[in-house]
Amino acid sequence: MSSSSSSSSLTSLKFTVKRREPELVSPARPTPHEFKYLSDIDDQEGLRFQIPVIQFYRNELAMKGQDPVKVIRKAIAETLVFYYPFAGRLREGSGRKLMVECTGEGVVFIEADADVRLEEFGDALQPPFPCLEELLYDVPGSGGVLGCPLLLIQVTRLMCGGFIFALRLNHTMSDAAGLVQFMSAVGEIARGVRVPSVPPVWERELLSARDAPRVTFLHREYDEVPDTKGTLIPLDDMAHRSFFFGPAEVAALRKHVPPHLQSCSTFEVLTACLWRCRTIAIQPDPEEDVRVICIVNARAKFEPPLPAGYYGNAFAFPVAISPAAKLCYNPLGYALDLVKKAKAEVTDEYMRSLADLMVMKGRPHFAVVRAYLVSDLVHAGFGEVDFGWGNAVYGGAAKGGVGAIPGVASFYIPFRNHKGEDGIVVPVCLPGPAMERFVMEIESMIREPPMDRSQNTKATFIVSAL
């Protein structure tokens, strides 16, 4: 057993996690040994990283005497019979083409115990989490893209009888929808179902490049943008905070929306607001372009739509671009219009063009210089994954700013605050001084009347900081 302890500066929550040695959980029955190609959307450079997810569960009296570690470990082995590619390892072929060798080796599983109760986390049940590196232990040698386990899962029992399910996924294998489908299958099997209600569908060729590839869109998200001013986010002195947008905050933001854009979605208004405030906060050169990349789930955009059980990556990274000065000095409607137009670009043809571009250009990374990426997990369904102990108290992204370039991404996570209000939590990762300016800008948009920028007052609705 290994153990270590950590604490959060916000909650001063200290606890110790004792872990057993990591083990490999392989499929419960023999599975085919074969090679399966990923799609040309899956294996782009920007998805070649590991993404962490975390779920918190309460003690459930009906499950008295049941050990979540044993229940979940057994369910994973059974589920991998259906999702056997997850038990394999990635290989790279010519043209940087990725494929899974279905070896049946298995996924990494860690059994752990923490001397803490769920209620001790209090309001800290949103990113950034205290002791995350203890709740999702990075087993040495497991975090690569090629030749490494594709899933790492840690189940940590809590003193109250609740538990934490944490998972790390090689993102080339699945997007949020695909991962939730797999986790839900584990949940169903843990609850006694023999076969997942949604049969998994591989069929990655559906998102492969055309026989004669042809790029029919600009795809500015893959521009080669030189980092002329060293504006990539520095990794030291990073502040991590989460912001809660409930009904009152969203209503306040909507007051900044011009009449002709009133039909905008909450995602669109929130993205426009965060992009604008973040740009003001990082103080880029006024003449230089800044970008916001919206992750758009394209499953329903395909003609015909993708089959229900498809668990590969099926989203695009459409981008809105503006000179920094125009974004900062124009009202919110300017940013909102750009966000709406970028999202609307994603169609069946856009996705075909994207797959073709990947093959023609060597699977490039999306541009991250002066870029901010947002991903909406509000309807992904992480919170509804049920291993027998009911829905998660919190389910979704384990931290903000993940990816090949830390600090560039934020996730929108469904959250119920201590007042019982449903809203969205957004983890943000910025250098310390920029975070202070960001807080001020967000606060000024939510206040009534708008705050005088010369008054440096603190935001009241930050829900978490580390």
N, C-alpha and C positions, 0 to 999 in steps of 0.2 A: 504494500500500500504506500502511496506517496501522498503527501498533504502539504498545503500551504494556505496562508490566509491573506486577506486583502481588505481594503476598506474604501468606502466612497466618502469623499470630502463633504458631500452635501448631507448625507444621512448619518455619517460616521458609523455606518453599518459594518461591523466586523464579523466575519465568520470563517470557519475552516472547512475546507472540502477534502475528504479522504477518498482517493480513487483506487480502484483495483487496477491491475495491469490491463492495458487495452487488449482486446481480442478481436479476431475476425469472425463475423457471423456470415456464413455462406448459405445459399439456398437450401431449404429443408429436403429437397429431392434433386436428383440429377437434372441438369439443364444443358441445352445444346452448346457445344464449343464451336463458335463461328465468329466471323468478323462482320460487324455491322457499321456501315458508314454513317457519320453524322450528316446533317443537312448543311447546305452552304450558308445558312443563317446561323446555325449552331457554332461553327468553328471559326468565326471571325475573332480577331485578336482581342477585341474589347470584352469578350466573354470567357477568355482563358484565365479565370481566377476562381477562387473559392469564396462562396457567399454564406454568411452565418445567419441562422434563424433560431429563435428561442421561444418556448412555450411554457407558461406557468400553470399548474393545475392544483386545485384545492383537494383536500382530503374528502373522500366520498364514503359516507357510512355504508352504502350498499356494497362497497368493495372491500369491506373489513376483512382482513386476513389475506387479501391479494397483494402481491408484491409487484409494483409497477415495472421494476427492472426485469423480472422474469416474464411477465405478461408481454411486455414490449419486445424483449429479445426474441422470444418464440414467434411473435407475430411478424417481426422483420424477416426471420428465416423463411416463414411461409410466404410472405409477400414477394420475396426475391425469386420465388419459383415463377411468378408471373412477370416480374420486372427484372429478369435475370441480367440484362445489360448492366444494371447498376452494380452487380457483383463482379464485373469485369474490370479491365484496365484500358486506358486510352493509348493508342499508338498513332504515329504520324507517318503518312505516306508522302508520295511525290506531290509537289505543289502545295505543301503544308496541309494536305487533306487529313482530317482526323477521322479515326474509326475506333470502335470499341472492339477489343478482343474479348469475347465472352468466355472468360476463364473460369467463372464460378468461384474465384478466390474469396469474394465476400467484401463486406463493408466493415469499417472499424467501429467497434462498440465499446463504450466505457461505462462501467458501473461505478457509482459514486454516492457518498453520503455527505450532507452538509449540516453543521450544528446551528441551524437557523430555521425559523418558522416563516411561512409565507407572509403572515401579517407584519413581520418585522421589516419587510421591504417597503411597506407603507405606500406613499405616493411615488416611490422610485420604480414602480412597475412600468417604466417606459425607458427607451434608450437615453443615455448610456447606463448600462447596468453595473452595479458594484460587482467586482470579482468576476467579470465575464470570462476572463482567460482561465479561471478555475472551473467555471460551469461548462465551458466548451474548450477542453484542453487540446492544444495543438501538439498532437503526438509527433515527435521528431521524425522527419522523413515522410510524413503523410500528406503534406500540403502542396505538393507539386501538381502540375497539370497532366503530364504524361507518366504512365507507368505507376501511378499512385491510386489508392482507393478513391472511389468516386463519391462516397458518402462517409462522413464521420458522425457518429451519434453518441451523445452522452446523456444518460438518465441519472439524475441526482435526486435521491430521496431527501425530504425535509423532515425536521423533527415533528412537525404537526401532522404528518401523514400525507401531506401534499408532495408534489415532486416537480422537477424542472426537466423538460425534454429539450435538449439543444442539438442542433444539426448543422453540419457544414457540407455544402454541395459544390461539386465542380460545375460551374455555371454553364459550360458547353452542353451539358446533358439535358437541362430543363430550365424553363422559366418559372415564375411564381405559380402559374396555373398548373404546370406539369408537376411541380414539387408538391403542391397541395393535393393533387390527385394521388400521388404516391403515398403521402402521409395519411390521407383519408383511407386508402386501402389498408395500410397497417392498422389504423384505428378499427376498421370494420372487422378485420381478421382477429384483432385483439378482443373484440366483443363477440366472437363466436361465429362470424360468417365464414363460409368455406372459400368462396370465390368473390373477388372484388366486384361491386355493383357496376363499376365502369371498367370494362376490360381495357388494358393498356394497348395502345396502337403505336408501333414504331414508325413505319412508313415515312422515314425522313426524306425519301426521294421526292415527296410532294413539295418540298421546299429546296430542291436542288436547282442549280442553274439550267437554263434552257440549252438545247443542243447547239444552237448558234447564239452565244450570249450577246445581249444587246442592252446597253444602259439607256433608259428612256427618260430618266429624271436627273436633276442636278445632283441630288444627294450631297448637299453641302455639309452634312454631318461628318463626311469623310474627307473634307478639305485638308490639305496639308497646311497647317497654320504654324508659321515660325514663332517661337517664344522669344520675341525681340527684347522684351523688358524683364525676363526672368519672372513672369507672373504666375507660373505654376505654384500652387499652394505650398508653402514651406511645411515641413513635417514636425518641426519643433514648435513649442508654444502654441499648440492647437487647443482651442476651447471647444468642448462638445456640449451642446445644450439641446433640449427638446422644447418645442413650443406647442401649446395646445390651442387649437382653433375650434371652439364650440359654436353653437348657434349664434350667440351674441357677437363673437369676433367675426364670423363669416358675414353676418348682417351688416356689421360696421364696414367691412371691406367692400361689400356690394354698394354702399353709398357712394363709392368712388367710381362706379361703373356708369358710363354714359348711356343714355336711353337706347341707342341703336344696338347695344351689346348686352342688354339686360337678360337675354335668353342664355347667357353663358353658364357653363357648369361650375360647380364649386371647385373642381380640379383646375379649371382654366383661370378663374379669378385668383385662386391661391397661388398658382404657378406664376402668374403675371406679377403679383405682389411680391413674392419671395425673390424673384429674379431681379426686380427693380431695386428692392431694399438691399439685397446682397451686393449688387453692382455699386450702389452708393457707398456701401460699407468697405468694399475692397479698394476703392479709389483708383480704378484703372486710368490709363491715359484717355482723356475725353474723346480723342479722334479714333481710337482703336475700336474694332468690333468686339462686342461681347455676345455670347450665345447662351440660349437655354435649350437643352435637349429633353424632349418629352418622350418617355417610353410609352408607346401605343401598342396595346394588345391587338394583333391583326387577325385573330382566329376567325372572327365573323366577317372579315373583309374579303376572304378568299371566295372565289367562285369556281366550283361549289365550296362551301365552308369546310374547314378541316374536320376530320372525324372526331367524335366526342372524346375518345380516349387518347388522342395525340398528346404526348407529354414532352415533346421537344420545344425549343425556343421558337416562338411564333410572334415576335414583336419587332417593331422598328424603332429607330432613334431619330424621328424628324426633328429638325432644328429651326429655331427662330433666331435671327441675327439682327443686331442693331449697333450703330455707333454708340459708345458708352454715354456720351453727352445727351444724345436724343432720348435714350432710355431714362436717364436720371432726371431730365428737366421737363419731359412731357408728363401729362397726367397718366393715370393708370390705364386708361382706355387704349393708349398707344401700344403698351406692352401686351395687353389683352388681345388686341386685334392680331398681333404677330403670332401669339401662342395659338389662337384659334385656327389661323391659316396653316400653320405648320402641322397641327394635328389632322386637319382635313385632307392633307396630301396623301395620307396612307390609304392605298387601295390595293386591289389584287395586283394590278400592273406595277405599282410601286414596289411590292414585295418581290415580284419576279425580277424587276430591274435591279433590286438590291442584291439578290442571290447572284445575278450575272456579274455585278460589279465586284463582288467578293472574289469570284473566280478570275476575273480579268486583272484585278489589281493586287492579288496576293493576300487577300483577307486582312485589309488594314484595320487599325484601331480608329474609332471615331475621334474627332478632334477634341482635345481636352484643354487646350490653351484658352484662357478667359471664358471657360464654359462651366455651366452648372447643369447637372442632370437630375431630373425628378422622376420618381417611379411611384405610381399610385397602387398601394396594396390594400386600399380600403375594402374592395370587393373580392380580394384574392381568396378569402375563406380560411386563413390560417387559424383564426380563433375558433372555428367550428370543428376542428380536428378533435375527435373524441376517442380516446383509448379505453373508455369504460368509466372514466372519472368525470365525464361531462365535458362541456366546452372549456377552452382555455380561458383563464382570467386575463392573460395577455398572450397574444400570438402574432408573430411576424418578425420583421427585421431585428437583428440583435444589436445593430449599431448603424449610425449614419456614416457617410463618407467612405463606404467600402468600395472596393474595386481596385483596378490596377493603379489608379491614381487617387490616394486617400484625400478626402476633403471636397471632392467634386460632386458627390451624389447625396441626395436626400430622398427618404421614403415617406410616403403618406400612410400612416398606420391608424386603423380605427381604434378609438379609445374612449372609455367611459371614465370621467373624472370623479373625484370624491363627492361631488354634488349630485352625481347620477346623470350628468349631461353627456350625451353621445357627441363625439366630435372626432377631430383628426389630430394626431400627434405627429410633428415633423422634427426629426433629429437633424441638427445642423452642425457642421464642423468648420470652424474658421480660425485664423490666427487671433490671439487674444484681443488686440486693439480693434480689429475689424469686427469681432463679435460684439463689442460694446457699441459700436456705431450701428450695427445691424439691429440690435435690440431697440435702440432709440428710434430707428426708422420704422420698424414694425409697430412699435408702440404709438408712434405719431399717426399711423394710418388707422389704428383701431380706436384712438381717443376721440371723444366728442367734446368740444370742437378740436380740429387738428392741433397738435402741439407745436408751439414755437420751437424750432430746431435748436435755438440757443440754450434751451432748458434741458440740461442733461439729467433727466429723471429715469429711474430704473423701470423696466417692464414689470408689470404685476402678474403676468400670466405665464412666465417661465415655469415649467413644471419640473424641470430636472436639470442639474448641471454637475459636471464632474471637473 
